[in-house]
């Protein structure tokens, strides 16, 4: 995978984040540092990983639960409507879309991890495969994987099926 210059990666991140905020203005973002602080408190927010099962299997945020990105019926979720929920995916688009659907279903305290798993890893926060800390993250595809900037992150080359 080719590395982008830092200035170009920074510009691309700004464009991605602006696009997500414009598309989902009702969805509140949360940054990785604020989420980390909230994960140290009780009650902890529920983390929903809005990526495919194959992406989740490579690595995920601590204590995150995988949810199908296409989920539209939340009647099986075991959380009351006032539960603090933070959704994330690779860069934030799929998770913002799920946040909007959760809000429409009556969940009142839903936020989107801005920059999602890629920003989390870029800022040096840990990811896990099952219970073991790892240095791998699924890049979604070759283009989105360019937004990963840590040299020590082992970017898996597995592509998602079409």
C-alpha positions, 0 to 999 in steps of 0.5 A: 500500500502506498503512503500518502504525504501527511499534508494530503492525508490531512486534507483528505481527512478534512474532506471526509469528515466535512462530507459526513457532517453535511450528510448527517447533520443530526448525528453528534460526533465524539472524538477519540480522546473524549471517548477514551475518557468516557470509557474510564467512567461508569456507565461506559457507553455501548460501542457498536462496530458498524463494519462487516464481520470480516472487518471486525474479526481483524480488530476492533475497539475494546469491548465493541460489539459488531452490528450489521451495517444494514440493520434497520430493526433495532427491536432486538437491541437490549438497551433502553432509549437513553443508553449512551451509544457510540458507533464507529466503522472505518472512517465514519460514514457507515456509522453515521448512517446507523446513528441516524437510524438509531435516532429515528428508532428513538435512541436519544444519546447516540454519537458517531466516533469522528474518524472512526476506527482509522482515526482511533488507530492513527491517534495510537489507541488500542485495537483488539482481536478477541481479547488480545491487543493487536496492531492490525486494522482492516483497511476496507479497501486500498483507497480508504486504507490510505487514510491510515498513517501509523507506520507501525500499523500492520494494514491487512490487505484483505479486501471486502467482497463486492 
